[in-house]
């Protein structure tokens, strides 16, 4: 990422931390978790298994994804998959607006 914006790695980290309060890797993880949550809750066309969702969102290890997801959303992603079918569009919208990156 640093090379793409013409900064050194350390400078990119410093600017990111100053402007967003997070490192570039943390920001990328936030985006990936948000995308995975949208897939799990039916807001995006999603793969059918949690492992496929993790991979589609950019995680290479399902276990790491599960830990990060649980830390962010307070529930394991396997619990969220079937629950999405019970929610109406308004509930998904409310959850998405409070859980963004």
C-alpha positions in Angstrom: 0.0 0.0 0.0 2.8 2.4 0.9 4.4 2.2 -2.5 1.1 2.8 -4.2 0.7 6.2 -2.5 4.4 7.1 -2.7 5.2 6.9 1.0 7.5 4.7 3.1 5.8 2.0 5.2 6.6 3.9 8.4 5.3 7.2 7.1 2.0 5.5 5.9 1.6 4.0 9.3 2.2 7.3 11.0 -0.2 9.2 8.7 -2.9 6.5 9.0 -2.6 6.5 12.8 -2.7 10.3 13.0 -5.7 10.7 10.6 -7.8 7.6 11.4 -6.5 6.4 14.7 -5.8 3.0 13.2 -2.9 1.4 11.3 -3.4 0.6 7.6 -3.8 -3.1 8.5 -6.4 -2.4 11.1 -8.3 -0.3 8.5 -8.1 -3.1 6.0 -9.4 -5.6 8.6 -12.3 -3.3 9.4 -13.3 -3.1 5.8 -13.0 -6.9 5.4 -15.1 -7.6 8.5 -17.7 -5.1 7.4 -17.9 -6.8 4.0 -18.1 -10.2 5.6 -20.9 -9.1 7.9 -22.9 -7.8 4.9 -22.5 -11.2 3.2 -23.5 -13.1 6.3 -26.6 -11.0 6.8 -27.8 -11.3 3.3 -27.0 -7.7 2.2 -24.6 -9.0 -0.5 -24.6 -12.1 -2.7 -22.8 -14.4 -0.4 -21.1 -17.8 -0.5 -22.9 -20.5 1.5 -20.3 -21.3 4.2 -18.5 -19.2 6.7 -15.1 -20.3 5.3 -16.2 -19.1 1.8 -17.3 -15.8 3.3 -14.0 -15.4 5.1 -12.1 -16.1 1.9 -14.3 -13.8 -0.2 -13.8 -11.0 2.3 -10.0 -11.4 2.0 -9.1 -13.5 5.0 -6.8 -16.4 4.3 -7.4 -18.2 7.6 -11.0 -19.0 8.7 -9.9 -19.3 12.3 -8.5 -15.7 12.3 -11.6 -14.4 10.6 -13.8 -16.1 13.3 -11.8 -14.6 16.1 -11.9 -11.1 14.5 -15.6 -11.3 13.7 -16.5 -12.4 17.2 -14.4 -9.6 18.7 -16.0 -7.0 16.5 -19.7 -8.2 16.5 -19.9 -10.2 19.7 -21.1 -13.4 18.0 -19.5 -16.1 16.0 -20.2 -15.9 12.3 -21.7 -19.3 12.3 -24.5 -18.0 14.5 -25.1 -15.0 12.3 -25.6 -17.0 9.0 -29.0 -18.6 9.9 -30.1 -15.6 11.9 -30.0 -13.4 8.8 -33.0 -15.3 7.3 -35.2 -14.3 10.3 -34.4 -10.6 10.1 -36.4 -8.2 8.0 -34.7 -5.6 5.7 -35.2 -2.8 8.3 -33.3 -4.8 11.1 -30.4 -5.6 8.7 -30.3 -1.9 7.8 -30.2 -0.8 11.4 -27.4 -3.3 12.3 -25.4 -2.3 9.2 -25.6 1.4 10.1 -24.2 0.8 13.6 -21.5 -1.8 12.7 -19.7 0.0 9.8 -15.9 0.2 9.5 
